[in-house]
Amino acid sequence: MFRYSNTDWDSIGEWSLIEMLPDEVLIAIFKYLPLDCLLVCENVSQRWKRLARDTAVWRCIYLTYSAKHDKVKESQKTLQVIGTHSECIHNLKLQYIHTYSSIRMLLEKCDNIFSLDLCMCRIEKEFERDVEKWSNLKKLSLKNCVFYPSDGDLIIQYDKFKGLNTLELPEFGLSRANCNTLLDLKHLCHIEIEKIKNLGTEYIMQLILSKQNILVTFHIYGGDDVNDECLILLSKCPLLQGLSIIHCENLKDEGILALGNLKVIEQLQISNNERFSEASLLKTFGSPSMVKLNRLSLAKIKNVTPAVVDCISEYYKNLKCLALYQCPRIVNSDYEKQLRAKFRKIGVVLY
């Protein structure tokens, strides 16, 4: 550590002391600055400009452009940054853009995208080729987008993105034509494909097995594709924190009981089932393993009873949200009136 007398401090000056900081310290400071402040720092000196544009700094910056009228001011700032710092941008979110030519105009300027999030946008077939330019892509989210033409499909070869760890898709983007390209991705641990149907049970099991040791988030449609064996495989995922299965009509007690083995699960959504028995639900949600659960949705589950809900209230002290949407033995019952008092500190959704 440097030591100076009072005279030394006076002669050095505050600015010189800042300049003495090593590059890695300044970069660490720049990571915490708002974008507006960071852009100002670029004008201080050539050294600061170089450090303020460092990849480590811009990996922490998420730019959003929205075509909504109430976001004009913020989006204009984003356009300016894209124009002056296109080579620095790593994380970009585009919203409510309904012409793909406009999306393409923004994307073609950015060569170093790591995270791309398109929300409520219109995507066309050209996106298959356009996305290939970002070989270092780690996250691709197309949630709530629409595809044109509507009778076509987006067939991206995902195995071209070796570092991809997050994939979020709407009802298109994954089919039997390209689903196998996910199997060899060694870092893909967040998968949200809950609107995609007809992938087949065998494929779903292959997908789970290929990611069993790394899977953190798994959202899937369910239906005929997901059976009890799939849930047994999921129960053996040691890192699984978020699980959502929208249609569970085919699942039986063996499957729901297996979920009681999930030790780090924090968010669980199970919907549409008439086969789970009250006894299996009691045993599952009486499991000491799932104590980290903070969000639970049991929508349209026939045998969710007051006893099951009492069990949930007793075991899950970290619960922040509970959805019992249209559970027939809870909704419009005398017990419904007790729920608000029982879960006074959290949100309860019934309708």
C-alpha positions as CSV (number, residue, x, y, z in Angstrom):
1,M,0.0,0.0,0.0
2,F,1.3,3.5,-0.9
3,R,1.9,5.9,2.0
4,Y,2.2,9.7,1.6
5,S,2.7,12.6,3.9
6,N,0.2,15.4,3.9
7,T,2.5,17.3,1.6
8,D,2.6,14.4,-0.8
9,W,-1.2,14.2,-0.9
10,D,-1.5,17.9,-1.7
11,S,1.1,17.8,-4.4
12,I,-0.4,14.7,-6.1
13,G,-4.0,16.0,-6.2
14,E,-7.3,14.1,-6.4
15,W,-7.3,13.6,-10.1
16,S,-3.8,12.1,-10.2
17,L,-4.8,9.7,-7.5
18,I,-7.7,8.5,-9.6
19,E,-5.4,8.1,-12.6
20,M,-3.2,5.9,-10.5
21,L,-6.0,3.3,-10.2
22,P,-5.2,0.2,-12.2
23,D,-7.4,-0.6,-15.3
24,E,-9.2,-3.4,-13.6
25,V,-10.3,-1.2,-10.7
26,L,-11.7,1.5,-13.0
27,I,-13.5,-1.2,-15.0
28,A,-15.0,-2.5,-11.8
29,I,-16.3,1.0,-11.0
30,F,-17.6,1.6,-14.5
31,K,-19.7,-1.5,-14.3
32,Y,-21.9,0.2,-11.6
33,L,-22.4,3.4,-13.5
34,P,-25.7,4.2,-15.3
35,L,-25.3,4.3,-19.1
36,D,-25.6,8.1,-19.2
37,C,-22.7,8.5,-16.7
38,L,-20.6,5.9,-18.5
39,L,-20.9,7.8,-21.8
40,V,-19.8,11.0,-20.0
41,C,-16.7,9.2,-18.6
42,E,-15.7,8.4,-22.2
43,N,-14.9,12.1,-22.7
44,V,-12.5,12.4,-19.8
45,S,-9.4,10.9,-21.5
46,Q,-8.4,8.3,-24.1
47,R,-7.7,5.8,-21.4
48,W,-11.1,6.2,-19.8
49,K,-12.7,6.0,-23.3
50,R,-10.9,2.7,-23.8
51,L,-11.9,1.3,-20.4
52,A,-15.5,2.5,-20.6
53,R,-15.9,0.5,-23.8
54,D,-14.4,-2.6,-22.4
55,T,-16.4,-5.8,-23.0
56,A,-16.5,-6.5,-19.2
57,V,-18.4,-3.2,-18.7
58,W,-20.8,-3.6,-21.6
59,R,-21.8,-7.1,-20.6
60,C,-23.5,-5.5,-17.7
61,I,-25.5,-3.0,-19.9
62,Y,-28.9,-4.0,-21.3
63,L,-30.3,-1.8,-24.0
64,T,-34.0,-1.7,-24.8
65,Y,-35.7,-0.2,-27.8
66,S,-39.5,-0.1,-27.9
67,A,-41.8,1.1,-30.7
68,K,-44.5,2.0,-28.1
69,H,-45.5,5.6,-28.2
70,D,-44.9,6.1,-24.4
71,K,-41.3,4.9,-24.8
72,V,-40.2,7.3,-27.5
73,K,-37.7,9.3,-25.4
74,E,-35.9,6.2,-24.0
75,S,-35.9,4.6,-27.4
76,Q,-34.3,7.6,-29.0
77,K,-31.4,7.3,-26.6
78,T,-31.0,3.7,-27.4
79,L,-30.9,4.5,-31.2
80,Q,-28.1,7.0,-30.5
81,V,-26.1,4.5,-28.5
82,I,-26.6,1.9,-31.3
83,G,-25.3,4.5,-33.8
84,T,-22.2,5.4,-31.8
85,H,-21.4,2.2,-29.9
86,S,-22.7,-0.6,-32.0
87,E,-19.5,-2.6,-31.6
88,C,-19.9,-2.5,-27.8
89,I,-23.5,-3.7,-27.5
90,H,-23.8,-7.2,-26.1
91,N,-27.4,-7.2,-24.6
92,L,-30.3,-5.9,-26.7
93,K,-34.0,-6.1,-26.3
94,L,-36.4,-5.0,-29.0
95,Q,-40.2,-4.6,-28.3
96,Y,-43.3,-4.0,-30.3
97,I,-41.7,-3.7,-33.7
98,H,-44.1,-5.0,-36.3
99,T,-42.0,-4.8,-39.4
100,Y,-39.1,-7.1,-39.7
101,S,-37.2,-4.6,-41.9
102,S,-37.1,-2.3,-39.0
103,I,-35.8,-5.0,-36.7
104,R,-33.2,-6.0,-39.3
105,M,-32.0,-2.4,-39.6
106,L,-31.2,-2.2,-35.9
107,L,-29.7,-5.7,-35.7
108,E,-27.4,-5.4,-38.7
109,K,-25.4,-2.7,-36.9
110,C,-24.6,-4.9,-33.9
111,D,-22.0,-7.6,-34.5
112,N,-21.2,-8.6,-30.9
113,I,-24.6,-9.6,-29.5
114,F,-24.5,-12.1,-26.6
115,S,-28.1,-11.7,-25.5
116,L,-31.0,-11.0,-27.9
117,D,-34.5,-10.5,-26.7
118,L,-37.3,-9.9,-29.2
119,C,-40.7,-9.3,-27.5
120,M,-44.0,-8.7,-29.2
121,C,-42.2,-8.4,-32.6
122,R,-42.9,-9.7,-36.0
123,I,-40.2,-12.2,-37.2
124,E,-39.8,-13.4,-40.8
125,K,-37.9,-16.2,-42.4
126,E,-34.8,-14.1,-43.0
127,F,-34.1,-14.2,-39.2
128,E,-32.8,-17.8,-39.6
129,R,-29.8,-16.4,-41.5
130,D,-29.5,-13.1,-39.7
131,V,-29.1,-14.7,-36.3
132,E,-26.2,-16.8,-37.4
133,K,-23.9,-13.8,-37.4
134,W,-23.8,-13.9,-33.6
135,S,-21.8,-17.1,-33.0
136,N,-21.2,-16.2,-29.4
137,L,-24.9,-15.9,-28.6
138,K,-25.7,-17.0,-25.0
139,K,-29.4,-16.0,-24.8
140,L,-32.1,-16.0,-27.4
141,S,-35.6,-15.0,-26.4
142,L,-38.5,-14.7,-28.9
143,K,-41.4,-14.8,-26.4
144,N,-44.7,-13.4,-27.6
145,C,-43.4,-12.8,-31.1
146,V,-45.4,-13.7,-34.2
147,F,-44.0,-15.4,-37.3
148,Y,-44.8,-14.5,-40.9
149,P,-45.9,-16.2,-42.9
150,S,-48.2,-17.7,-40.3
151,D,-48.3,-21.2,-41.9
152,G,-44.5,-21.4,-41.9
153,D,-41.9,-22.1,-39.2
154,L,-38.6,-20.7,-38.0
155,I,-36.0,-23.4,-38.3
156,I,-32.8,-22.2,-36.5
157,Q,-29.9,-24.6,-36.2
158,Y,-29.2,-23.9,-32.5
159,D,-26.1,-26.1,-32.3
160,K,-24.3,-23.3,-34.1
161,F,-24.3,-21.3,-30.9
162,K,-22.0,-23.4,-28.7
163,G,-22.3,-21.1,-25.7
164,L,-26.1,-20.8,-25.7
165,N,-27.4,-21.1,-22.2
166,T,-30.9,-19.6,-22.4
167,L,-33.6,-20.3,-25.0
168,E,-37.1,-18.8,-24.7
169,L,-39.5,-19.5,-27.6
170,P,-43.2,-18.8,-28.5
171,E,-45.3,-21.4,-30.3
172,F,-42.7,-21.5,-33.2
173,G,-39.0,-21.9,-33.5
174,L,-38.7,-25.5,-32.4
175,S,-40.0,-28.5,-34.3
176,R,-39.0,-32.0,-35.2
177,A,-37.0,-30.4,-38.0
178,N,-34.5,-28.8,-35.7
179,C,-35.2,-30.0,-32.1
180,N,-32.2,-32.3,-32.1
181,T,-29.9,-29.3,-32.4
182,L,-30.5,-28.6,-28.7
183,L,-29.2,-32.0,-27.5
184,D,-25.5,-31.3,-27.8
185,L,-25.5,-27.8,-26.3
186,K,-23.4,-28.2,-23.2
187,H,-24.4,-24.9,-21.6
188,L,-28.1,-24.8,-22.3
189,C,-29.6,-24.7,-18.8
190,H,-32.7,-22.3,-19.2
191,I,-35.3,-23.7,-21.6
192,E,-38.7,-22.1,-21.9
193,I,-40.8,-23.7,-24.6
194,E,-44.2,-24.0,-23.0
195,K,-46.2,-23.1,-26.1
196,I,-44.6,-25.7,-28.4
197,K,-46.5,-28.9,-28.9
198,N,-45.9,-32.3,-30.5
199,L,-42.2,-32.7,-29.8
200,G,-42.8,-36.3,-28.7
201,T,-42.2,-38.0,-25.3
202,E,-39.0,-39.7,-26.5
203,Y,-37.5,-36.4,-27.5
204,I,-38.5,-34.7,-24.2
205,M,-36.8,-37.4,-22.3
206,Q,-33.7,-37.1,-24.4
207,L,-33.7,-33.4,-23.8
208,I,-34.0,-33.7,-20.1
209,L,-31.3,-36.4,-20.0
210,S,-28.9,-34.3,-22.1
211,K,-29.3,-31.4,-19.6
212,Q,-29.9,-33.3,-16.4
213,N,-26.8,-32.0,-14.5
214,I,-27.1,-28.4,-15.6
215,L,-30.8,-27.7,-16.0
216,V,-32.0,-24.7,-14.0
217,T,-35.2,-23.6,-15.7
218,F,-37.6,-25.8,-17.7
219,H,-40.9,-24.6,-19.0
220,I,-42.8,-27.0,-21.3
221,Y,-46.3,-27.5,-22.7
222,G,-46.8,-31.0,-21.5
223,G,-49.9,-32.7,-23.0
224,D,-49.3,-36.0,-24.6
225,D,-45.5,-35.4,-24.7
226,V,-44.9,-35.5,-21.0
227,N,-45.5,-38.5,-18.8
228,D,-44.6,-39.7,-15.3
229,E,-41.2,-40.9,-16.5
230,C,-40.4,-37.3,-17.6
231,L,-41.1,-36.0,-14.1
232,I,-39.0,-38.8,-12.6
233,L,-36.1,-37.6,-14.8
234,L,-36.7,-34.0,-13.8
235,S,-36.7,-34.9,-10.1
236,K,-33.1,-36.0,-10.6
237,C,-31.9,-32.6,-11.8
238,P,-29.8,-31.3,-8.9
239,L,-29.9,-27.6,-10.0
240,L,-33.5,-27.3,-11.1
241,Q,-35.0,-24.1,-9.7
242,G,-37.9,-23.3,-12.0
243,L,-40.4,-25.9,-13.5
244,S,-43.5,-25.2,-15.4
245,I,-45.8,-27.8,-17.1
246,I,-48.8,-26.2,-18.5
247,H,-50.9,-29.3,-19.4
248,C,-50.5,-32.2,-17.1
249,E,-53.6,-34.3,-18.1
250,N,-51.6,-37.5,-18.5
251,L,-49.6,-37.3,-15.3
252,K,-50.4,-39.6,-12.4
253,D,-49.4,-39.9,-8.7
254,E,-46.0,-41.4,-9.6
255,G,-45.0,-38.2,-11.4
256,I,-46.1,-35.7,-8.8
257,L,-44.6,-37.7,-6.0
258,A,-41.2,-37.6,-7.8
259,L,-41.2,-33.8,-7.7
260,G,-41.0,-34.0,-3.9
261,N,-37.3,-34.9,-4.4
262,L,-36.4,-31.5,-5.9
263,K,-34.2,-29.8,-3.3
264,V,-33.5,-26.4,-4.8
265,I,-36.8,-25.8,-6.6
266,E,-38.0,-22.2,-6.1
267,Q,-40.8,-21.8,-8.7
268,L,-43.3,-24.6,-9.6
269,Q,-46.3,-24.4,-11.9
270,I,-48.4,-27.5,-12.5
271,S,-51.7,-27.1,-14.4
272,N,-54.7,-29.1,-15.6
273,N,-54.9,-32.4,-13.9
274,E,-57.6,-34.6,-12.6
275,R,-55.5,-37.7,-11.8
276,F,-53.4,-36.6,-8.8
277,S,-54.9,-38.0,-5.6
278,E,-55.2,-35.9,-2.5
279,A,-52.9,-38.3,-0.7
280,S,-50.1,-37.8,-3.3
281,L,-50.5,-34.0,-3.3
282,L,-50.2,-34.1,0.5
283,K,-47.1,-36.2,0.4
284,T,-45.5,-34.1,-2.3
285,F,-46.1,-30.7,-0.6
286,G,-45.3,-32.1,2.8
287,S,-41.8,-33.0,1.5
288,P,-39.1,-31.3,3.5
289,S,-37.0,-31.1,0.4
290,M,-38.9,-28.2,-1.3
291,V,-38.4,-25.7,1.5
292,K,-37.0,-23.1,-0.9
293,L,-40.2,-22.9,-2.9
294,N,-41.4,-19.2,-3.2
295,R,-43.8,-19.3,-6.1
296,L,-46.4,-22.1,-6.5
297,S,-49.1,-22.4,-9.1
298,L,-51.6,-25.3,-9.0
299,A,-54.1,-24.2,-11.6
300,K,-57.1,-26.4,-12.4
301,I,-55.9,-29.3,-10.3
302,K,-59.0,-31.3,-9.3
303,N,-57.8,-32.7,-5.9
304,V,-56.2,-29.7,-4.4
305,T,-58.2,-29.6,-1.2
306,P,-58.3,-27.5,2.0
307,A,-56.0,-30.1,3.6
308,V,-53.4,-29.7,0.8
309,V,-53.5,-25.9,1.1
310,D,-53.1,-26.2,4.9
311,C,-50.1,-28.3,4.3
312,I,-48.6,-25.7,1.9
313,S,-49.2,-22.9,4.4
314,E,-47.4,-24.9,7.1
315,Y,-44.3,-26.0,5.2
316,Y,-43.6,-23.1,2.8
317,K,-42.7,-20.0,4.9
318,N,-40.8,-18.4,2.0
319,L,-43.9,-18.5,-0.3
320,K,-44.5,-15.1,-2.0
321,C,-47.2,-16.1,-4.5
322,L,-49.7,-18.9,-4.5
323,A,-52.1,-19.6,-7.5
324,L,-55.0,-21.9,-7.0
325,Y,-56.7,-20.8,-10.2
326,Q,-60.0,-22.6,-10.7
327,C,-59.2,-25.5,-8.4
328,P,-62.8,-26.8,-8.0
329,R,-62.5,-28.0,-4.4
330,I,-61.2,-24.5,-3.3
331,V,-63.0,-22.0,-5.5
332,N,-66.5,-21.1,-4.4
333,S,-66.2,-23.1,-1.2
334,D,-66.4,-22.1,2.4
335,Y,-62.7,-22.6,2.7
336,E,-62.1,-19.9,0.1
337,K,-63.1,-17.3,2.7
338,Q,-60.3,-18.5,5.0
339,L,-57.5,-18.2,2.4
340,R,-57.0,-14.5,2.6
341,A,-56.4,-14.7,6.3
342,K,-54.2,-17.8,6.1
343,F,-52.0,-16.2,3.4
344,R,-52.2,-12.7,4.6
345,K,-48.7,-11.7,3.6
346,I,-48.7,-13.1,0.0
347,G,-50.8,-12.9,-3.1
348,V,-53.3,-15.6,-3.7
349,V,-54.8,-16.1,-7.2
350,L,-58.1,-18.0,-7.4
351,Y,-59.8,-16.7,-10.6
